[in-house]
């Protein structure tokens, strides 16, 4: 076809998108019991309550959520392009994998570019329902380009997200193999740990004048440490300092940190320099973990948990407490 046709088609689709219109789709069809497992088309239940019809297994995926991209890569999904973090970079725990697979860095979080979406020619678009990397405000326009699914990584583990994305991509078996291998790795590490006495807590330590998120027992960080045998301290939900509910963290003011009672603290999103800074903080001198000198960094990638960062955390725990 002539280049002029493609330009005219793009202008037409952009006009539809600007009006909030969607392309005409074939009648949706729910897979019946008589169809083989893994058949197409299939329907995906989105996190926002809508349903997306997926006509075939995707070959070119655009992830508008840098957080979801790690899980897509973990299940060997064909990611063609991905949004990056607000700093314009991919997460370092899977950056090398993305580079090896030729994933294009399409825009930093919060800056959706519709022309770039068309240029990528995706046959599946993944959007996060929440978070700084959410493109939910652009759903109508994205759905005018390709089938678009909405996930909510903030309310599920990376394993649960992997199951969902496996269904959306036809890679459920890949997802299950990755999860099984990871669970086996966690079990092997757990059997060779000498755990510190008492409870532990997990903090993203940011100091005075800022929120200092404390991981909950039921959040993804709490679940991961509990799977390794740790008893995770539950922060007081009344400390939560934002209007948005969170299952992963209590976004606590700095002044609440001295009220934590666990004898061991793990720091997220930092290295040993962050540990030294916390141990020098006079306001926190009476925290049991600080008094005992039992404060440990889980690494700069430990805040956003996907398969890659979770593996880094587990391996770091092994180095700290392995027999």
Secondary structure, 3 states (H helix, E strand, C coil): CCHHHHHHHHHHHHHHHHCCCCCCCCCCCCCCCCCCCCCCCEEEECCCCCEEEECCCCCCEEECCHHHHHHHHHCCCCEEEEEECCCCCCCCCCHHHHHHCCCEEEEECCCCCHHHHHHHCCCEEEEECCCCCCCHHHHHHHHCCCCEEEECHHHCCHHHHHHHHHHHHCCHHHHHHHHHHHHHHHHHHHCCECCCCCCEEEECCCCCCCEEEEECCCCHHHHHHHHCCCCECCCCHHHCCCCCCCCCEEEEEHHHHHHCCCCEEEECCECHHHHHHHHHCHHHCCCHHHHHCCEEECECCCCCCCHHHHHHHHHHHHHHHEC
